[in-house]
Amino acid sequence: MKKGFSTKHFMYILAVVTLCLVALAVFLGFYIQKISTTIASTQSRSEETTEMLRLMDAIKTVVKDTLPDVSQLSNYFVRKDGVVDLIERVESLGKGGGLEIVTKSVGIETKEEGGTEVVKLRLLTDGSWEQTLHFLTLLEELPVRKDIEMVTMTRASDMATPAQKKANLTWNGIFELAIIMIK
């Protein structure tokens, strides 16, 4: 017998080493593919996070830029705790113009569409034609979301006292307003 390796043994060893190298290559191929998938997934999440951060910055900028408009818009509606202030404000518009003004009724109603709450005001005035029209103009310019639902102006000279006739306080006004509230 010969000492050393025979060709047959050498071929077996070579075949086993080749199989091991092929198995290692397959294992490394799958491992590299897994790492590549993980890297692609991480890169995708990183891009999504970057995009989300960019959108958040854009939203912050929009919120910051529209803050004055939001503040102004919130003043356009009446808050629940601001009804008394609203009534006093409306009455002061009339009184400031020389009208006698009385708030006859105040109510809060809910409209069916959207459940919007509305403050309903019914105001009675006595004054001159000019004062009454001026008050109507001020109501129209009142910076709240409102509907002037009814305006009635009647000459009341038959019922006026001589002092009222002399002062030209001969017109009665009825004004009904619906003012939208913030919930």
C-alpha positions in Angstrom: 0.0 0.0 0.0 1.0 3.4 -0.7 1.5 5.9 2.0 -0.2 9.2 1.4 -3.4 10.1 -0.4 -4.7 8.3 -3.3 -6.4 10.1 -6.1 -9.7 8.7 -4.9 -9.3 10.1 -1.4 -8.1 13.3 -2.8 -11.3 13.5 -5.0 -13.5 12.8 -2.0 -11.8 15.5 0.0 -12.0 17.8 -2.9 -15.7 17.0 -3.3 -16.4 17.6 0.4 -14.5 20.9 0.4 -16.4 21.9 -2.8 -19.7 21.0 -1.2 -18.8 23.0 1.9 -17.8 25.9 -0.2 -21.0 25.7 -2.2 -23.0 25.4 1.0 -21.1 28.4 2.4 -21.7 30.4 -0.8 -25.5 29.6 -0.6 -25.6 30.5 3.1 -23.7 33.7 2.4 -26.0 34.5 -0.5 -29.1 34.1 1.6 -27.5 36.0 4.4 -26.5 38.8 2.1 -30.0 38.9 0.6 -31.5 39.1 4.1 -29.1 41.9 5.0 -29.9 43.6 1.7 -33.7 43.3 2.4 -33.1 44.7 5.9 -31.1 47.6 4.5 -33.8 48.4 1.9 -36.5 48.2 4.6 -34.5 50.5 6.9 -33.8 52.9 4.0 -37.5 52.9 3.1 -38.5 53.6 6.7 -35.9 56.3 6.9 -37.3 57.9 3.8 -40.8 57.7 5.2 -39.7 59.2 8.5 -37.9 62.0 6.6 -41.0 62.7 4.5 -43.2 62.6 7.7 -40.8 65.1 9.4 -41.0 67.3 6.3 -44.8 67.2 6.3 -44.9 67.9 10.1 -42.6 71.0 9.5 -45.0 72.1 6.7 -48.0 71.7 9.0 -46.3 73.6 11.8 -45.5 76.4 9.3 -49.1 76.5 8.1 -50.4 76.5 11.7 -48.0 79.3 12.6 -48.9 81.3 9.5 -52.6 80.9 10.0 -52.7 81.7 13.7 -53.8 85.3 13.2 -56.6 84.1 10.9 -57.7 81.4 13.3 -57.8 84.0 16.1 -59.8 86.3 13.9 -62.1 83.5 12.8 -62.7 82.4 16.4 -63.8 86.0 17.2 -66.3 85.7 14.3 -68.4 83.3 16.4 -69.9 83.6 19.9 -68.6 81.3 22.6 -71.1 79.8 25.1 -69.7 82.0 27.8 -69.9 85.1 25.7 -73.6 85.4 25.2 -74.0 88.1 27.9 -71.1 90.1 26.5 -72.7 89.8 23.0 -76.1 91.2 24.3 -74.3 94.0 26.1 -72.3 94.8 23.0 -75.5 94.9 20.8 -77.3 97.0 23.3 -74.4 99.5 23.5 -74.5 99.9 19.7 -78.1 101.1 20.0 -77.6 103.2 23.1 -74.5 104.7 21.7 -76.5 106.0 18.8 -79.2 107.5 21.1 -81.8 104.7 20.8 -83.8 103.3 23.6 -83.2 99.6 23.3 -84.6 96.6 25.2 -83.6 93.0 24.7 -87.1 91.3 24.6 -85.9 87.7 24.4 -82.8 85.6 24.2 -82.8 81.9 23.3 -80.4 79.3 22.2 -81.5 76.9 19.5 -79.9 74.0 17.7 -80.2 73.9 13.9 -80.9 70.5 12.4 -78.1 70.7 9.8 -74.9 70.0 11.6 -76.3 70.6 15.1 -75.1 74.2 15.0 -76.1 76.2 18.1 -77.6 79.7 17.4 -78.3 82.6 19.8 -81.6 84.1 18.9 -82.1 87.8 20.0 -85.2 89.9 19.7 -84.6 93.6 20.3 -87.0 96.4 20.6 -86.0 100.0 19.9 -87.4 103.5 20.1 -85.8 106.4 18.4 -85.6 108.6 15.3 -85.6 107.2 11.8 -81.9 108.0 11.4 -81.0 106.4 14.7 -82.9 103.3 13.8 -81.3 103.0 10.4 -77.9 103.6 11.9 -78.5 100.8 14.4 -79.5 98.5 11.6 -76.3 99.4 9.7 -74.2 98.7 12.9 -76.0 95.3 13.3 -75.1 94.4 9.7 -71.5 95.3 10.3 -71.3 93.5 13.6 -68.2 91.1 13.2 -69.9 87.9 14.0 -71.6 85.2 11.9 -75.2 86.2 12.0 -78.5 86.3 10.1 -80.7 89.3 10.5 -84.0 87.3 10.3 -86.5 90.2 10.7 -86.5 93.9 10.8 -89.7 95.9 11.4 -89.8 99.6 11.7 -93.1 101.4 12.4 -93.9 105.0 12.9 -95.2 105.5 16.4 -96.1 109.1 16.3 -99.7 108.5 17.3 -98.5 106.9 20.5 -95.6 109.2 21.1 -95.6 111.8 23.9 -95.2 115.4 23.0 -91.6 115.3 24.2 -90.9 112.3 21.9 -92.5 114.1 19.0 -90.4 117.1 19.6 -87.2 115.0 19.9 -88.2 113.1 16.7 -88.3 109.8 18.7 -91.2 108.5 16.7 -90.0 105.1 15.3 -90.2 101.7 16.9 -88.0 98.9 15.7 -88.1 95.2 16.1 -84.9 93.3 15.2 -84.5 89.5 15.3 -81.0 88.1 15.0 -79.6 84.6 14.8 -75.9 84.5 15.8 -73.9 81.3 15.4 -72.1 79.9 18.5 -68.9 77.9 18.8 -69.5 74.6 20.5 
